[in-house]
Amino acid sequence: PLHAELAAATARLKHAVERKESPQQVSRLAREANRLLLQAYPFPVAPRAMPDLARGAALYQTQCASCHGATGAGDGALAAKLEPKPIAFTDEERARSRSLMALYQVISQGVDGTSMPAFANLSEHDRWSLAFHAGSLAFKDTDIAAGESAFAQNKAASATIPDMNTLVTVTEEELAKASSPSTARAVLAYARTHPEAVREQQERTGIALARKLLQDSLNALKNNQLATATELALSAYLDGFEPLETRGAFIGIEED
């Protein structure tokens, strides 16, 4: 049934693009198809190495600024000659529906029928670094500062981005459904500009926590502490895995 749903969603998306339906409708159908794809074929989508935002900023100036503008406003030196016009990454409305994964895919594959080329010559790490930089241009310093406070003080807010997979696939619009629009914007602004905070959070919770508790349970069992071993094993599921299962999130398990 899930694969049939995915096929139907993909067909609806294709039909909407061919009929040139509204960007909002195409975006909604694309997100639905993406959600079903990850459910049908769960696989790690997060970058294998931590993105380098300084490297991304430097690459943006050399590879993108001539079209998209030095600050991402779509006003580069070549923009006036291009049709369609380059995306303005600073456009907050459009940025709300754009994920880092979408940016990475466009950087990797280009966009047919536009002046946007594929940057397949860049390494995977460079493409992710560039995607993170471009995906942060719609945020203000005040958004990032508010997000830092939320990560430090509001567990419910930071829990909306529990891991790197979520960080690269979630949009501001989707986060706003689980919290207020201002909180969603702040949390995403901080997470995109400080992905190490998400990685650290991920290592303290989720699969990493489940692994630690299972190891503690095994050690207790070896010491004939049966009650403790049972309690730790149960906690590994309830505190480590069940919250992820409830959210329906897939966490990529990296090799040790």
C-alpha positions in Angstrom: 0.0 0.0 0.0 2.8 2.4 0.9 4.5 1.9 -2.5 1.2 2.4 -4.3 0.7 5.7 -2.3 4.2 6.8 -3.4 3.5 6.0 -7.0 0.3 7.9 -6.9 1.9 10.9 -5.2 4.7 11.0 -7.8 2.1 10.9 -10.6 0.2 13.8 -9.0 3.4 15.8 -8.7 4.4 15.1 -12.3 0.9 16.1 -13.5 1.0 19.3 -11.5 4.4 20.3 -13.0 3.2 19.5 -16.6 0.0 21.6 -16.0 2.2 24.4 -14.5 0.1 24.6 -11.4 0.9 27.1 -8.6 4.3 26.9 -6.9 2.5 26.4 -3.6 0.6 23.4 -5.0 3.7 21.9 -6.6 5.7 22.4 -3.4 3.0 20.7 -1.3 2.9 17.7 -3.6 6.7 17.5 -3.7 6.9 17.4 0.1 4.2 14.7 0.3 6.1 12.6 -2.3 9.3 13.1 -0.4 7.7 12.1 2.9 6.3 8.9 1.3 9.7 8.1 -0.4 11.5 8.2 3.0 8.9 6.0 4.5 9.0 3.5 1.7 12.8 3.5 1.4 14.3 4.7 4.7 17.9 5.6 4.2 20.3 8.1 5.8 20.1 11.5 4.0 22.3 13.6 6.3 25.8 14.6 5.2 28.5 12.1 6.1 30.7 14.8 7.5 29.9 18.0 9.3 29.3 20.9 6.8 31.9 23.7 6.8 29.9 26.9 6.8 33.0 29.1 6.2 33.9 26.9 3.2 30.3 27.2 2.0 30.4 31.0 2.2 33.6 31.1 0.2 32.2 28.7 -2.4 29.1 30.8 -2.7 31.0 34.0 -3.5 33.0 32.2 -6.2 30.3 30.0 -7.7 27.0 31.7 -7.1 27.2 35.4 -6.3 27.5 36.5 -9.9 23.9 35.3 -10.4 22.3 35.2 -7.0 24.0 38.2 -5.6 26.7 38.6 -2.9 24.1 38.5 -0.1 21.7 36.1 -1.9 19.1 38.7 -2.9 19.0 37.5 -6.6 20.7 40.6 -7.8 24.1 39.4 -9.1 25.8 41.1 -12.0 24.5 38.5 -14.5 20.9 38.3 -13.1 19.4 40.9 -15.4 20.4 38.8 -18.5 18.9 35.6 -17.1 15.4 34.2 -17.6 14.0 32.9 -15.4 15.6 35.1 -12.8 17.9 33.6 -10.2 16.3 32.7 -6.9 16.6 35.2 -4.1 17.7 33.2 -1.1 16.8 36.1 1.1 13.1 35.9 0.1 11.7 34.7 3.5 8.4 33.5 2.1 10.0 31.2 -0.5 12.6 30.1 2.0 10.0 28.8 4.4 9.2 25.9 2.1 12.8 25.1 1.1 14.8 22.3 2.8 18.6 21.9 2.8 18.1 18.6 1.0 16.3 20.4 -1.8 19.2 22.9 -2.1 21.7 20.1 -2.1 19.9 18.3 -4.9 19.7 21.4 -7.0 23.4 22.2 -6.4 24.2 18.6 -7.4 21.9 18.2 -10.4 21.2 21.7 -11.6 17.7 22.7 -13.0 16.7 22.0 -16.5 15.4 24.9 -18.5 17.3 27.5 -16.4 20.8 28.9 -16.1 21.4 26.9 -12.9 24.1 24.3 -13.7 25.0 21.1 -11.9 28.0 21.5 -9.6 28.9 17.8 -9.8 32.6 18.8 -9.9 32.4 19.9 -6.3 32.9 17.2 -3.7 29.9 16.0 -1.7 31.2 17.8 1.4 31.5 21.1 -0.6 28.0 20.8 -2.0 26.6 20.2 1.5 28.6 23.1 2.9 27.3 25.3 0.0 23.7 24.2 0.7 23.9 25.0 4.4 25.2 28.5 3.6 22.5 29.2 0.9 19.9 27.8 3.3 20.9 30.3 6.0 20.7 33.5 3.9 17.1 34.2 4.7 17.7 34.4 8.4 18.7 37.5 10.4 21.2 37.6 13.3 18.3 38.1 15.7 16.7 34.9 14.5 19.9 33.0 15.1 20.3 34.5 18.6 16.7 33.6 19.5 17.4 30.1 18.2 20.5 29.7 20.4 18.4 30.7 23.5 15.7 28.2 22.5 18.2 25.4 22.1 19.7 26.1 25.5 16.5 26.7 27.4 13.6 25.1 25.6 13.8 21.3 25.3 10.5 21.1 23.4 11.8 23.6 20.8 15.1 22.0 20.3 13.5 18.5 20.2 11.8 19.5 16.9 15.2 19.0 15.2 16.5 16.0 17.1 19.0 14.8 14.5 20.9 15.7 11.3 18.4 13.8 9.1 15.6 16.0 10.3 17.8 19.1 9.9 18.4 18.6 6.2 14.9 17.5 5.3 12.6 19.7 7.4 11.3 23.1 6.2 10.3 26.1 8.3 6.7 25.6 7.3 6.7 22.0 8.7 8.4 23.1 11.9 5.8 25.8 12.4 3.1 23.1 12.6 4.7 21.8 15.8 5.5 25.1 17.4 4.8 28.8 16.8 6.1 30.3 13.6 8.6 32.6 15.4 10.0 29.6 17.4 10.2 27.5 14.3 12.1 30.2 12.4 14.5 30.8 15.3 15.3 27.1 15.9 15.9 26.4 12.3 18.0 29.6 11.9 20.3 28.4 14.7 20.4 24.8 13.7 21.3 25.6 10.1 24.1 27.9 11.1 25.3 25.7 14.0 24.7 22.1 12.8 27.2 20.9 15.4 24.6 21.7 18.1 22.2 19.3 16.4 24.9 16.6 16.2 25.7 17.0 19.8 22.0 16.8 20.7 21.7 13.7 18.6 24.6 12.0 20.3 23.0 12.7 23.7 19.7 11.2 22.7 18.0 8.8 20.4 20.0 5.9 18.9 23.2 7.0 20.7 21.4 7.0 24.1 19.8 3.6 23.3 23.2 2.2 22.5 24.7 3.5 25.7 21.9 2.1 27.8 22.0 -1.3 26.1 25.8 -1.4 26.8 25.1 -0.5 30.4 22.5 -3.2 30.5 24.9 -5.8 29.1 27.5 -4.8 31.7 25.0 -5.2 34.5 24.0 -8.6 33.2 27.6 -9.7 33.2 27.8 -8.7 36.9 24.6 -10.7 37.6 22.6 -7.6 38.3 19.5 -8.9 36.6 17.0 -6.3 37.9 19.3 -3.4 36.8 20.0 -5.0 33.5 16.3 -5.3 32.8 15.6 -1.8 33.9 18.4 -0.4 31.6 17.2 -2.5 28.6 13.7 -1.1 29.1 15.0 2.4 29.3 17.0 1.9 26.1 13.7 1.4 24.3 11.5 3.9 26.2 14.0 6.8 26.5 16.2 6.1 23.4 14.2 4.6 20.6 10.5 5.1 21.3 10.6 8.9 21.0 12.1 8.5 17.5 9.5 5.9 16.6 6.7 8.1 17.7 7.9 11.0 15.6 8.3 8.7 12.6 11.8 9.9 12.1 14.5 7.7 10.6 17.9 8.2 12.1 20.9 7.3 10.0 23.2 5.0 12.0 26.8 5.7 11.1 29.5 3.2 11.4 31.4 3.2 14.7 
